[in-house]
């Protein structure tokens, strides 16, 4: 995907020509639809879709090359399948000086099934980047 497909209000995954899923120690598997293969992961990767806003306060992200004061874009999305409701609140940390403008993100996942509720918190931040990365996906051409 071209880097200009990333950013506020854009959906880079919709522009992907090839998609792979690698679960645990299994080999990577090409898939036509991320939503059909793993709907929860697809919701996480889609990012905020509802109540999208840019927060007033910035978020500090520390990485190997120093600290970044990041713009925070937040929002929510929901899906329902197999009698389970999933809601995810996203906070995406953006900065112009890192690849794809993505310095990190935080997602809070809430699931409700049969009156029981479960919550999970996922945090990801950029630690470093370089130019010598090697793809581990099958048939990937630079």
C-alpha positions as CSV (number, residue, x, y, z in Angstrom):
1,X,0.0,0.0,0.0
2,X,1.4,3.4,-0.8
3,X,2.2,5.5,2.3
4,X,-0.3,8.2,1.2
5,X,-3.1,5.7,1.7
6,X,-2.5,6.0,5.5
7,X,-3.8,8.9,7.6
8,X,-6.8,10.4,9.3
9,X,-10.1,9.3,7.7
10,X,-8.4,6.9,5.3
11,X,-8.9,3.1,5.1
12,X,-5.5,1.6,3.9
13,X,-6.6,-2.0,4.3
14,X,-9.2,-1.5,1.6
15,X,-6.4,-0.7,-0.8
16,X,-4.4,-3.9,0.0
17,X,-3.8,-6.1,-3.0
18,X,-2.7,-9.1,-1.0
19,X,-3.5,-10.0,2.6
20,X,-2.0,-12.7,4.8
21,X,-2.9,-14.0,8.2
22,X,-0.4,-15.7,10.5
23,X,-1.8,-17.2,13.6
24,X,0.7,-18.5,16.2
25,X,3.4,-20.7,14.8
26,X,1.3,-21.6,11.7
27,X,2.6,-20.5,8.2
28,X,1.2,-17.3,6.8
29,X,-2.0,-17.9,4.8
30,X,-3.2,-15.6,1.9
31,X,-6.8,-14.5,2.5
32,X,-9.3,-12.7,0.4
33,X,-11.2,-11.2,3.3
34,X,-9.7,-10.3,6.7
35,X,-13.3,-9.8,8.0
36,X,-14.3,-13.4,7.2
37,X,-11.0,-15.0,8.4
38,X,-10.7,-13.0,11.7
39,X,-13.5,-10.4,12.3
40,X,-12.0,-9.3,15.7
41,X,-8.6,-8.6,14.2
42,X,-10.2,-6.9,11.2
43,X,-12.1,-4.6,13.6
44,X,-8.8,-3.8,15.5
45,X,-7.0,-3.0,12.3
46,X,-9.8,-0.9,10.8
47,X,-9.4,1.6,13.6
48,X,-12.0,4.0,14.8
49,X,-15.1,4.4,12.6
50,X,-17.7,6.2,14.8
51,X,-17.4,9.3,16.9
52,X,-14.0,10.1,15.2
53,X,-12.3,13.1,16.7
54,X,-8.9,14.6,17.3
55,X,-8.2,15.0,21.0
56,X,-7.0,18.3,22.3
57,X,-4.1,16.8,24.3
58,X,-1.1,15.2,22.7
59,X,0.4,11.9,23.8
60,X,4.1,11.4,24.4
61,X,5.6,8.2,22.8
62,X,9.2,7.2,23.6
63,X,11.2,5.2,21.1
64,X,14.9,4.5,20.3
65,X,15.3,7.8,18.5
66,X,13.8,10.0,21.3
67,X,10.3,11.3,22.3
68,X,7.5,12.2,20.1
69,X,4.5,14.5,21.0
70,X,1.8,12.8,19.0
71,X,-1.6,13.9,17.7
72,X,-4.3,11.6,19.1
73,X,-7.2,10.5,17.0
74,X,-9.9,8.6,18.8
75,X,-13.1,6.9,18.1
76,X,-15.2,3.7,18.4
77,X,-16.6,0.9,16.4
78,X,-18.9,-2.1,17.0
79,X,-19.7,-5.4,15.4
80,X,-22.0,-8.3,16.4
81,X,-21.7,-11.9,15.4
82,X,-22.5,-15.3,16.9
83,X,-24.7,-13.7,19.6
84,X,-21.7,-11.7,20.9
85,X,-21.4,-7.9,20.8
86,X,-18.0,-6.4,20.4
87,X,-17.1,-2.7,20.9
88,X,-13.7,-1.2,20.5
89,X,-12.5,2.2,21.6
90,X,-9.4,3.3,19.7
91,X,-6.7,5.9,20.4
92,X,-4.3,6.3,17.5
93,X,-1.0,8.2,18.0
94,X,0.1,10.0,14.9
95,X,3.4,11.8,14.1
96,X,4.7,13.1,10.8
97,X,8.3,11.9,11.4
98,X,7.6,8.1,11.6
99,X,6.7,5.6,8.9
100,X,3.0,5.8,7.8
101,X,2.6,8.5,10.5
102,X,1.7,5.8,13.0
103,X,3.7,6.0,16.3
104,X,1.3,3.8,18.3
105,X,-2.2,2.9,19.2
106,X,-4.3,1.7,22.1
107,X,-7.5,-0.3,21.9
108,X,-10.0,-1.2,24.6
109,X,-12.1,-4.2,23.5
110,X,-15.4,-4.9,25.3
111,X,-17.3,-8.1,24.6
112,X,-20.8,-9.0,25.8
113,X,-22.2,-12.5,25.6
114,X,-25.2,-13.9,27.5
115,X,-25.0,-11.2,30.2
116,X,-21.3,-11.7,30.8
117,X,-18.8,-8.9,29.9
118,X,-15.1,-9.2,29.1
119,X,-12.6,-6.4,28.6
120,X,-9.1,-6.4,27.1
121,X,-6.7,-3.5,26.6
122,X,-4.2,-3.6,23.8
123,X,-1.3,-1.2,23.6
124,X,1.2,-0.9,20.7
125,X,4.0,1.6,20.1
126,X,6.7,2.1,17.6
127,X,10.1,1.1,19.0
128,X,12.4,1.6,16.0
129,X,12.4,1.4,12.2
130,X,15.1,0.8,9.6
131,X,15.7,0.3,5.9
132,X,17.0,-3.3,5.9
133,X,13.8,-5.1,6.8
134,X,13.2,-8.5,5.1
135,X,9.7,-9.7,4.4
136,X,8.7,-13.0,5.9
137,X,5.5,-13.3,3.8
138,X,5.3,-15.7,0.9
139,X,5.5,-14.4,-2.7
140,X,6.2,-10.8,-1.5
141,X,8.0,-8.7,-4.1
142,X,9.6,-5.4,-3.0
